[in-house]
Amino acid sequence: MRTALIILIGIHGIIHLLGFLKAFDLYEFNSISRPISTTSGIIWLLAFILFVTTAISILLKSDYSWVSGLLAVIISQALIFNNWSDARFGTLLNIIILFVAIVSYSTYSFKNKVSRERTVMFENSTAISQKTVTEKNISDLPPIVQKWLRNSGIIDKIPISNVHLVQDLQLKMTPDQKDWSPGIAEQYFTIKPPAFNWNIKTQMNSILDVVGRDKFENGNGEMTIRLFSLVSVADAKQNGKVNQATLQRYLAEIVWFPSASLSPYIIWEPIDKNSAKATMSIGGTIGSGIFYFEDNGNFLKFTAMRFKDVKDKDPKLWTVSAIKTEERNGIKIPVELIADWDLDNGKWNWLKLKIKAIDYNVEKMPVTNNVLRQ
């Protein structure tokens, strides 16, 4: 679709170049019957330059293609009005390019909003003690949790204060969706206080781009989904069910930064030799879940009774299972996982996730990268 759009804008730009050539008697442009003055010819040339700039910006996936696109459409449409009888059909192309510019601006605005949120989240966080984690620090935890922490490699290491990670995803947005939708996501965590900011870019099909942002901060959760970064499909916030669901998600995801399990806002209770219950409380929001581990201490799965939707009357069983475990940056973590819901009509396996990159204790947020510029 991007290629077709670039070609369309390029052709539209070339038509404006022909108007410039006609003004200076360099080309006989018969599609415009009226003569074009040299002054108007310069304006036709400017429109051509702006359309070409827009096409190149889209090719390079620039965040600023909307600037040249909007200016090009304004100038082009003024030229069309001046030559309406010959050029009126160009209005359709300008409408298409205007829509593209609006979507581009919405994407730019959405990214800036997320970036500001991450900056504030980082500024509101504080570093965990620089003292390394010791056996004494984990001695009061259930035995299987102790084994998990030893196995993960956090002993004799400085606790993790924040996390930046990138995920490759496969999603099914509804239980009846047959094919997986590919996506890529970026996520930031802070541990003191507990917070995360996650955004995703995926496609419902070859045409519909979808972006989303989930956030948990101060015990409050938010979930946002938009088509083309423009049309809001879901916007859930200031809701107790959302708050608890995002807290439980944070709790499940501490398997990527195990030292967070030592945080005072998490209370552990043993269940049996391979499982333990964790209850997290922050900002008036409380949630819990059960961690299951293999005999060697590897994380196996996390389960929780969790609200899937704000409209749901009762929570559903939500399970996150590890498929593959590897060492990353000296910490042993699950790098491939699946997530599913137990619904009334059966199990809905809705997410496959791979950790593409993970960094601990970053010096600033957001980290400079182009991961979502796809």
HUPERA-V946755 format. One line per field, one symbol per residue. burial: b if it has 9 or more other C-alpha atoms within 8 Angstrom, else e. A space follows every 50 residues. Layout:
BEGIN
burial = ???
END
This chain:
BEGIN
burial = eeeebbbebbebbbbbbbbbbbbbeeeebeebeeebebebbbbbbebbbb bbbbbbbbbeeebbbbebbbbbbebbbebbbebeebbbebbebbeebbeb bbbbbbbbebeeebbebbbebbeebeebeeebbeeeebeebbebbbbbbb bbbbbeebbbbbbbbbbbbbbbeeeeeeeebbbbbbbbbbbbbbbbbbbb bbbbeeebbbbbbbbbbbbbbbbbbbbbbbebeebbbbbebbbbbbbbeb bbebbebbbbeeeeebebbbeeebbbbbbbbbeebbbbbbbbbbeebbbb bbbbbbbeebeeeebbbbbbbbbebeeeeebbbbbbbbbbbbbeeeebbb bbbbbeebbbebeebeeeeeebee
END
